[in-house]
Amino acid sequence: MPSADGLPAVAAVGPGTAETLRAGGVEPAFVPRESSQDGLLREFPRPAGRVLFAAAEDARRDAAEGLGADVVPLYRTRLLTPAPPDGDVVVLASGSAARAYASIGGTAPAVSIGPQTTRVAESVGLRVVGEAASHDLDGLVAAVAALV
């Protein structure tokens, strides 16, 4: 789907990615209402045309497969192993964060950014006590505030 200037159009999975693109001078042509791969897949304009899916090397491929996209891994998530920090709650913004926190022995109850992160967190033994209603920073903050 070419943009008005004839260049390939760019989609963002959510408002955070859209803001980062804008800061780099790229205006996203599409941002789904639900900030997730599932939302992107459901809401993406059809026919999709030729799609390039740029993501982490180990990212889920559901949206890419559903759109028949070519996949280009742009970065690799690297696991660090600090001592688990003290805290009353851990905020998880991705499945990889959930896996990393569990791998260092973290035990604080978790608030997750969305259903996919919740599934990963629970699969690695973390207890999820809240999930963001909107899969973005505002949703995470509201989910943490709801615990008080």
C-alpha positions, -999 to +999 in steps of 0.1 A: +000+000+000+019+030-012+016+064+006+005+096-011+042+104-020+046+071-037+068+056-010+059+024+008+034+030+036+044+022+071+022+006+098+029+007+135+017-020+159+007+007+185+010+043+196+045+039+211+059+026+179+040+053+159+055+080+181+090+066+176+085+065+138+072+101+139+103+112+159+124+097+130+104+116+104+081+088+093+043+092+095+026+058+100-002+053+075-019+028+098-020+021+136-045-005+148-069+005+177-057-027+195-019-024+200-009-060+194+000-083+165-035-097+168-050-062+165-028-054+135-038-086+117-075-080+124-076-044+114-050-042+086-065-029+053-072-056+027-060-065+002-027-061+020-005-061-011+032-068-005+040-065+031+074-064+049+072-074+086+102-059+105+105-071+141+127-088+167+144-120+156+123-141+180+090-122+176+058-140+171+050-145+134+012-146+135+006-113+119+033-118+093+019-152+083-016-139+083-007-111+060+016-132+038+044-109+047+082-112+041+099-111+075+131-091+083+145-095+118+159-061+128+172-068+163+177-096+187+166-096+223+195-104+246+189-118+280+207-101+309+210-117+343+210-092+371+199-101+406+161-099+409+152-064+422+130-059+452+095-046+446+058-051+453+050-056+416+068-061+383+055-044+351+060-066+321+058-049+287+066-080+266+069-118+266+106-116+265+106-094+297+084-120+314+109-148+304+138-127+315+123-118+349+114-154+356+149-166+346+166-144+372+143-158+399+119-128+401+088-136+422+069-103+425+033-103+412+031-091+377+011-065+357+012-073+320+008-051+289-017-075+273-030-111+268+001-125+249+025-112+276+001-126+303+002-160+286+040-160+285+043-148+321+020-175+333+037-202+312+070-194+330+054-195+365+048-158+372+016-147+389-002-121+369-024-098+391-033-072+364-034-067+327-035-034+308-069-028+292-052-008+264-019-024+253+003+007+258+020+028+285-013+044+297-029+010+300+001-003+321+000+027+344-038+023+349-034-014+356-008-007+383-029+021+398-059-003+400-039-025+424-037+003+450 
